[in-house]
Amino acid sequence: MRYPTSHGLLDGKVTLVTAAAGAGIGYATARRCAEEGATIVISDRHERRLAEAATSLTSLTGVKPLAVPCDVTSQAQVLALFDAVVEAHGRLDVVVNNAGLGGTANLADMTDEQWDTVLDVTLTGTMRCTRAALRQMIAQGNGVIVNNASVIGWRAQKGQSHYAAAKAGVMALTRCAALEAAEHGIRINAVAPSLAMHPFLAKVTSDELLADLTSKEAFGRSAEPWEVANVIVFLASDYSSYMTGEVISVSSQHP
């Protein structure tokens, strides 16, 4: 596999990526969008890592992105984030909702706090950002939103009831919001990755589970985060102009 050549698919588009610090899908998406010509804004709840991500993107692309700390569980911080983007750039063309939180717990042992925390970040956080994006994009008369779901929203896995419910909710949110947004010239789609390897995932997932998940992939390997980001770029670009309310699986996993 070869890292893609850029083609200016997002030239001039003001693009916000949440949870973009670190080395996962969010950072890879911010980088790929910048390489495709977008004016990037990144956000994350971890301020130090966010600053490091901004520095890294600056060195790679030659352009310093606006970096705004934001915890998507706070409505006030979400509103401040979107206000900052519009104040800096005058508009908002693309939003990639990447913030999510997982964990492993069997349902019989799961606490309300574990359930609520995962749902608040992964599902309600996506709702808060989608809602804020829609209010700006409806005023503009255009825009694109791409949500990060997961194949686990379709497929069962032990210990993942909260995360699976949240990601299935992101899929349903995507479909319903897309119908509401269509009349305003706004498209909303989602990606559903299976297994994209990055250091944070390796820290919170056992070697045994990772080996089992990898064995189910047709290519015998996990995806690189930028391979998922490529599909996000496609959904953000005009190449997907007739698509809305869709959830695209980014997976080689067989049943």
C-alpha positions as CSV (number, residue, x, y, z in Angstrom):
1,M,0.0,0.0,0.0
2,R,1.2,3.4,-0.9
3,Y,0.4,6.8,0.8
4,P,-1.9,8.7,-1.6
5,T,-1.0,11.5,-3.9
6,S,-3.0,14.6,-3.3
7,H,-5.4,16.0,-5.9
8,G,-6.8,19.2,-4.3
9,L,-10.1,17.5,-3.5
10,L,-10.8,20.0,-0.7
11,D,-9.2,23.1,-2.0
12,G,-10.2,26.2,0.0
13,K,-12.7,24.3,2.2
14,V,-12.7,25.3,5.9
15,T,-12.6,21.9,7.6
16,L,-13.0,21.2,11.3
17,V,-11.8,17.8,12.7
18,T,-12.6,16.9,16.3
19,A,-10.4,14.6,18.5
20,A,-7.6,15.4,16.1
21,A,-4.6,15.1,18.6
22,G,-2.5,12.0,18.7
23,A,-1.8,9.4,16.0
24,G,-5.2,8.0,15.3
25,I,-7.9,8.5,12.7
26,G,-8.6,12.2,13.7
27,Y,-5.0,13.3,13.2
28,A,-4.7,11.3,10.0
29,T,-7.9,12.9,8.7
30,A,-6.7,16.4,9.6
31,R,-3.5,15.7,7.7
32,R,-5.1,14.2,4.7
33,C,-7.6,17.1,4.5
34,A,-4.8,19.6,4.7
35,E,-2.9,17.8,2.0
36,E,-6.0,18.0,-0.2
37,G,-6.1,21.8,0.2
38,A,-8.4,22.3,3.1
39,T,-8.1,25.1,5.6
40,I,-7.8,23.0,8.7
41,V,-9.2,23.6,12.2
42,I,-8.4,20.9,14.8
43,S,-9.9,20.3,18.2
44,D,-9.3,17.9,21.1
45,R,-9.9,17.9,24.9
46,H,-6.2,17.2,25.5
47,E,-4.6,20.7,25.2
48,R,-0.9,19.6,25.2
49,R,-1.5,16.9,22.6
50,L,-3.5,19.3,20.6
51,A,-0.7,21.8,20.5
52,E,1.7,19.0,19.5
53,A,-0.6,18.0,16.7
54,A,-0.8,21.6,15.4
55,T,2.9,21.8,15.4
56,S,3.2,18.5,13.5
57,L,0.7,19.6,10.9
58,T,2.5,22.9,10.5
59,S,5.8,21.2,9.8
60,L,4.1,18.8,7.3
61,T,2.0,21.2,5.4
62,G,3.6,24.6,6.0
63,V,0.4,26.1,7.3
64,K,-0.5,26.4,11.0
65,P,-4.0,25.2,11.7
66,L,-6.3,26.9,14.2
67,A,-6.3,24.6,17.3
68,V,-9.2,25.0,19.7
69,P,-9.5,22.9,22.9
70,C,-12.9,21.3,23.3
71,D,-14.6,18.7,25.4
72,V,-17.6,17.5,23.4
73,T,-19.5,16.6,26.6
74,S,-19.7,20.4,27.3
75,Q,-22.3,22.3,25.2
76,A,-20.6,25.5,26.1
77,Q,-17.3,24.3,24.8
78,V,-18.8,23.0,21.6
79,L,-20.5,26.4,21.0
80,A,-17.2,28.2,21.7
81,L,-15.4,25.9,19.2
82,F,-17.8,26.6,16.4
83,D,-17.8,30.3,17.1
84,A,-14.0,30.3,17.0
85,V,-14.0,28.6,13.6
86,V,-16.5,31.1,12.1
87,E,-14.8,34.1,13.7
88,A,-11.4,33.0,12.2
89,H,-12.6,31.9,8.8
90,G,-16.0,33.3,8.2
91,R,-17.6,30.0,7.4
92,L,-17.5,26.3,7.9
93,D,-17.6,23.9,5.0
94,V,-16.8,20.5,6.4
95,V,-17.0,19.0,9.9
96,V,-15.6,15.6,10.8
97,N,-17.0,14.3,14.0
98,N,-14.3,11.9,15.3
99,A,-14.6,12.2,19.1
100,G,-15.4,8.9,20.7
101,L,-14.6,6.8,23.8
102,G,-14.5,3.1,24.2
103,G,-13.9,0.6,27.0
104,T,-14.5,-3.0,27.8
105,A,-17.1,-4.3,30.3
106,N,-19.6,-7.0,30.3
107,L,-23.1,-5.6,30.7
108,A,-23.8,-7.5,33.9
109,D,-20.8,-5.8,35.5
110,M,-21.2,-2.4,33.8
111,T,-21.9,0.6,36.0
112,D,-24.2,3.5,35.0
113,E,-21.2,5.7,35.0
114,Q,-19.3,3.5,32.4
115,W,-22.4,3.5,30.2
116,D,-23.1,7.2,30.5
117,T,-19.5,8.2,29.9
118,V,-19.2,6.3,26.6
119,L,-22.6,7.4,25.4
120,D,-22.0,11.1,26.3
121,V,-18.7,11.3,24.4
122,T,-19.4,9.0,21.5
123,L,-23.1,9.6,20.7
124,T,-24.2,12.8,22.5
125,G,-20.9,14.5,21.7
126,T,-21.5,13.8,18.0
127,M,-25.0,15.1,18.3
128,R,-23.8,18.3,19.9
129,C,-21.3,19.0,17.2
130,T,-23.7,18.0,14.4
131,R,-26.3,20.3,15.8
132,A,-23.8,23.2,16.0
133,A,-22.6,22.5,12.5
134,L,-26.1,22.4,11.1
135,R,-27.0,25.8,12.6
136,Q,-24.0,27.4,10.8
137,M,-24.4,25.5,7.6
138,I,-28.1,26.1,7.3
139,A,-27.4,29.8,7.5
140,Q,-24.7,29.4,4.7
141,G,-26.9,27.2,2.6
142,N,-24.3,24.4,2.2
143,G,-21.9,22.2,4.0
144,V,-20.8,18.6,4.7
145,I,-20.6,16.6,7.9
146,V,-18.8,13.2,8.2
147,N,-19.3,11.2,11.4
148,N,-17.0,8.4,12.6
149,A,-19.1,5.3,13.4
150,S,-17.8,1.8,13.6
151,V,-18.6,-1.7,12.2
152,I,-19.4,-2.6,15.8
153,G,-22.6,-0.7,15.4
154,W,-23.6,-3.6,13.2
155,R,-21.6,-6.5,14.6
156,A,-21.7,-8.0,18.1
157,Q,-18.6,-8.1,20.3
158,K,-18.4,-9.1,24.0
159,G,-17.8,-6.4,26.4
160,Q,-18.8,-3.6,24.0
161,S,-22.5,-3.0,24.7
162,H,-22.1,0.6,25.5
163,Y,-19.7,1.4,22.6
164,A,-21.8,-0.6,20.1
165,A,-25.0,1.1,21.2
166,A,-23.3,4.5,20.9
167,K,-21.9,3.8,17.4
168,A,-25.2,2.3,16.2
169,G,-26.7,5.6,17.5
170,V,-24.2,7.6,15.5
171,M,-25.4,5.7,12.4
172,A,-29.1,6.4,13.1
173,L,-28.3,10.1,13.9
174,T,-26.5,10.4,10.6
175,R,-29.4,9.0,8.6
176,C,-32.1,11.1,10.3
177,A,-30.1,14.4,10.4
178,A,-29.2,13.9,6.7
179,L,-32.9,13.9,5.7
180,E,-33.5,17.1,7.7
181,A,-30.4,18.8,6.2
182,A,-30.9,17.8,2.5
183,E,-33.3,20.7,1.8
184,H,-30.6,23.1,2.9
185,G,-27.9,21.8,0.6
186,I,-26.1,19.9,3.4
187,R,-24.8,16.4,3.2
188,I,-24.2,14.1,6.2
189,N,-22.6,10.7,5.9
190,A,-20.5,8.4,8.2
191,V,-17.6,6.0,8.0
192,A,-17.6,2.7,9.9
193,P,-14.1,1.4,10.3
194,S,-13.4,-2.1,11.5
195,L,-9.8,-2.1,12.8
196,A,-7.4,0.8,12.4
197,M,-4.3,0.4,14.4
198,H,-2.6,3.3,16.3
199,P,-0.7,3.6,19.5
200,F,-3.7,4.6,21.7
201,L,-5.7,1.6,20.6
202,A,-2.8,-0.7,21.3
203,K,-2.6,0.7,24.9
204,V,-6.2,0.0,25.7
205,T,-6.7,-3.3,23.9
206,S,-5.2,-6.7,24.8
207,D,-2.8,-8.4,22.4
208,E,-5.1,-11.4,22.3
209,L,-8.1,-9.3,21.1
210,L,-6.1,-7.4,18.6
211,A,-4.8,-10.7,17.2
212,D,-8.3,-12.1,17.0
213,L,-9.7,-9.0,15.2
214,T,-6.8,-8.9,12.8
215,S,-7.3,-12.6,11.9
216,K,-10.8,-11.7,10.7
217,E,-9.5,-9.1,8.2
218,A,-9.3,-10.3,4.6
219,F,-5.9,-8.6,4.1
220,G,-4.5,-10.1,7.3
221,R,-3.7,-6.7,8.8
222,S,-5.4,-3.7,10.4
223,A,-6.0,-0.5,8.4
224,E,-3.7,2.4,8.6
225,P,-5.5,5.4,10.0
226,W,-4.9,7.3,6.8
227,E,-6.7,4.6,4.9
228,V,-9.8,5.5,6.8
229,A,-9.0,9.1,6.4
230,N,-9.0,8.7,2.6
231,V,-12.7,7.6,2.7
232,I,-13.5,10.6,5.0
233,V,-11.9,12.9,2.4
234,F,-14.0,11.3,-0.3
235,L,-17.2,11.9,1.7
236,A,-16.1,15.5,2.4
237,S,-15.4,16.2,-1.2
238,D,-17.6,16.9,-4.3
239,Y,-16.9,13.4,-5.5
240,S,-19.6,12.2,-3.2
241,S,-22.1,15.0,-4.1
242,Y,-25.1,12.6,-4.5
243,M,-24.5,10.7,-1.2
244,T,-26.2,11.6,2.0
245,G,-27.4,9.5,5.0
246,E,-25.0,6.7,4.1
247,V,-22.7,4.7,6.4
248,I,-19.7,3.5,4.5
249,S,-17.9,0.5,5.9
250,V,-14.1,0.9,5.8
251,S,-13.3,-2.7,6.4
252,S,-11.9,-5.9,4.9
253,Q,-13.5,-8.0,7.7
254,H,-15.5,-11.0,6.7
255,P,-18.4,-12.4,8.9
